[in-house]
Amino acid sequence: MKVARFVGAPEQLAHELSRWHADQACDGFDILPAVSSIDLELLVDSVVPMLRRRGLRRVDYDALTLRGHLGLPRRLSRFAA
């Protein structure tokens, strides 16, 4: 598996992630900060809001469960009368 590495400003990262998404190179992102205590704060405070403004990161969830996110009906309990 190839791992992409990025070094740059938060604006540059948001632009790069937007470009990948626009080019249909991905449908989501798994990001591992290099220095968790520093980079995680930059991601949350800078990059995530930029991605939200670009429509690439949701603000709220529509449902409370994975089943709800996938649009699947709630199963009836086999123990219900």
Secondary structure, DSSP 8 states (H G I E B T S, - for coil): -------S-HHHHHHHHHHHHHTTS-S------SSHHHHHHHIIIIIHHHHHHTTSS-SS-S-SSHHHHTT------TT--
